[in-house]
Amino acid sequence: METIRHLTVAGSGVLGGQIAWHSAYKGKIVVVYDISDAAIANCRQMHAHYAAIYKSEVGASDTDIEATVARLRYSTDLADAVVTADLVIEAVPEVPEIKDRFYRELAPLLPAHTVIATNSSTLLASDFAEATGRPSQFCSLHYANLIWSMNLVEIMAHHATSDATLTLATRFVIETGMVPIAVQKEQNGYLLNTWLVSLLNSAQTLVTNGVGTFEDVDRTFLKVALGAKVGPFGIIDVVGTNTVMNILRHWGNVNQDEQMLRNAAYVQGHLVDQGRSGIGVGAGYYDYPSPSYQQPGFLDVPDISAVASIVERVRPNRE
Ligand SMILES: NC(=O)c1ccc[n+]([C@@H]2O[C@H](COP(=O)([O-])OP(=O)(O)OC[C@H]3O[C@@H](n4cnc5c(N)ncnc54)[C@H](O)[C@@H]3O)[C@@H](O)[C@H]2O)c1
């Protein structure tokens, strides 16, 4: 096989939905697979939303959008979803047990030639290589969120990934208009999430421990980060609070990091359990489509009348 024509994306959530849409836009024939009918329905809605974004921001014509839609198919039957797959990109939740179970279910259903890639944010392909039943045909392809503007894929091998697999995967990345980033050693978090997870966790610690409000943490970031447009809590909303919670909980448990576990519990209690799963549903830390950090005045010197409310928050708690 010289090139990937048929792609199956497993997991139709935030990232799976984007990878599927974008790859179809770039000419690949794509099946979107999920275990849940509700998730597939939501993904179809997101694809309609992406169609509008690709027209307004990427320059897609009506014909391009019709062709993209024609190349997409949706399924909740795994055997059906992978029957023609040259490549399966796994984008199921960042929970090792779910991924492991998925690969074991997938293994006996795949055509012999099919290559698999995980889009995991922080886990290693090594962790699942045995479960895939085809370690040499398995690697990591990690996409950045908001794929149409942040067109970046980190390519990472594990000890048994073959050169042929890496060649196919890298070709696929370039053919679909993504900037390939070579991760030269297998490492949890690649080049991007190694620092991004630390940033988000540190920001969340400030809020969990009541040191500052999420808006003030973002304000400090936006003021000093040389033209950044989104702060850590705006990023959490883009990533999705479920995925952030899963990552904090997993690494909190692995590293026995009590603060990280408290951060996971905070995100669950204040956001996930309240249905505030992020920008996709219009609510996370911020409310969309007009989050306060994008409002005029967010970074301005406030009116003098703000003094009392600021003093009230800064003064020591003398109870
Ligand atoms: N959100 C991000 O910014 C981002 C960026 C890069 C990578 N990732 C990674 O991509 C993966 C998915 O993250 P997400 O944010 O899209 O999650 P998500 O929660 O938005 O979506 C996960 C989807 O997987 C489905 N699912 C659950 N079990 C499944 C199974 N056994 N088979 C098929 N589908 C199943 C769920 O129904 C859901 O639709 C994770 O590994 C995450 O770390 C996320």
The ligand as an ORCA input file, in Angstrom:
! r2SCAN-3c Opt
* xyz 0 1
  N      -9.823     17.284     23.069
  C      -8.591     17.587     22.661
  O      -8.188     18.755     22.579
  C      -7.659     16.482     22.221
  C      -6.523     16.828     21.459
  C      -5.668     15.808     21.021
  C      -5.924     14.499     21.380
  N      -7.030     14.196     22.129
  C      -7.240     12.796     22.475
  O      -8.220     12.245     21.616
  C      -8.952     11.224     22.315
  C     -10.402     11.602     22.305
  O     -10.536     12.842     23.000
  P     -11.799     13.783     22.760
  O     -11.473     15.064     23.432
  O     -12.218     13.751     21.339
  O     -12.877     12.984     23.661
  P     -14.475     13.087     23.677
  O     -14.879     12.727     25.046
  O     -14.922     14.374     23.086
  O     -14.913     11.924     22.639
  C     -14.701     10.571     22.869
  C     -15.708      9.781     22.034
  O     -15.379      8.394     22.113
  C     -16.590      7.659     22.162
  N     -16.287      6.338     22.701
  C     -16.207      5.917     23.974
  N     -15.856      4.610     24.005
  C     -15.721      4.208     22.705
  C     -15.395      2.977     22.078
  N     -15.112      1.894     22.790
  N     -15.377      2.938     20.745
  C     -15.666      4.035     20.005
  N     -15.974      5.234     20.545
  C     -16.004      5.309     21.878
  C     -17.507      8.516     23.029
  O     -18.867      8.168     22.810
  C     -17.151      9.915     22.521
  O     -17.959     10.291     21.417
  C      -8.337     11.140     23.710
  O      -7.345     10.162     23.746
  C      -7.735     12.534     23.880
  O      -6.665     12.520     24.817
  C      -7.909     15.160     22.540
*
